[in-house]
Amino acid sequence: MKILVIGVGGIGGFIGSYLVNNNYDVTFIARKKRLSYLKTKGLKLESELGEVYSPKIKVTEEIPEEESFDIIINTVKLYDFDSVLDEIKNKVKNKPLIIPFQNGIYAEEKLKKTS
């Protein structure tokens, strides 16, 4: 199963780290500053559940073109949501399950419009 995690903040990092450590094929999308850090240091999660460390992860700045994913976990802020959905529609080869983790009431409506 191929999974794309867009946004490697608190939510994307948390979910993605557990997926990677359970042997899922995960690609992360991160902005420049975080991208550089993740490429050199990996992904480390410290929580009440313990520590999870992935020294080498697949991380890039943009959604790969013409690639297929089974699941896309979208954790960007709601104000970036529309542009991310457009990018998914234009670059991802198949129609994956998109799971939004946004703090806002419009994410579901916006997702329905892209289906």
N, C-alpha and C positions, 0 to 999 in steps of 0.2 A: 504494500500500500504506500503510495507516494503522497506526502503531505507537504503543503506550503504554509508557512506561518509568516504572515505579513505584520511586522511590528514586533520587535524583541524588547519590549518594555516589561513591566511587571506581569501582565497577563500572558503575553506571547512567550516571554522567557520561561515563565513557570510551566505552562502547558508544554511548550516545545522541549524543554529539558527532560521532562518525564517521557515524552514520546521517543526522543533520541536514545535515552537510556533503557528503553524497552524495545530497542532494535527496529524502530520504524524508520523509513527513508524520509527524512525531514530536510527541507530546504528553508532557510530563513531569509527574509528580506529586511534589511536594516539601513538606516541612514548612515552617511559617511563616517561620522565620528564613532558611532557604535560599531559600524562595519569593520573598521580598522582594528578596534579593540578585540572584537570577536574572532577575527581572522588570526590574530597573534596569540590571544590568551584563552580562547575557547569560551564556553558558557558554563558559569558556575551559579548554582542556586543554593541559597542557605535559607532554610525555613524550619518551622517547628517539627516538620516531618523528617528533618535531617538534611544532609548535604548531598547535592547531585552535581557532578562535574563531568563535563564533556570537553576534553581538550581540543578535539578537532570536529568542527561542524561545517555543514555546507551553508555558506552565507554569501549573499550577493546584494547589490544595491537595487536591482530592478528585477521584475518578474521575468523569468526566462521565456523567450519567444518560442512558440510552437512546441511547447512541452505540455504533457498531460499530467494532471494531478487528480487523485481520488478525492481529496479533501483540501479545502483552503480555509485556514483559520485566520480571520481578518480582525486584527486587534488595534487598528489605527483609530485615532480620534474621529469623531463623527464629522468634523469639518473636512477631513480628507477622504471620507468614505466614498463619495461619488467618483472621484478621480481614480481611486483604487478599483472600483467596480468596472469603470471604463477600461482600465488597463487589463484587468482579468479578461474581459470580453474580447479585447483586441489581441491579446497575446497567448492566452491559454488555449490549447488545441481542442480540448474536450469541454464538457459541461460538468465540472466537479460539484460536489456538495460544498456550499459555502456556509461556514459557521461564523456569524458575527458576534463579537464581544465589544459592543459599543455602549457607552453611557449616554443614552438618548432614546427618544421614542419613535424615531423615523427610520431606523435601520431596516426593520422588517418591510416597510412600505417600499423603500428603495431597492431592496433585494427582489421583491416581487416584480418590479418594473423591468429588471434585467433578465428575468427568466423567459 
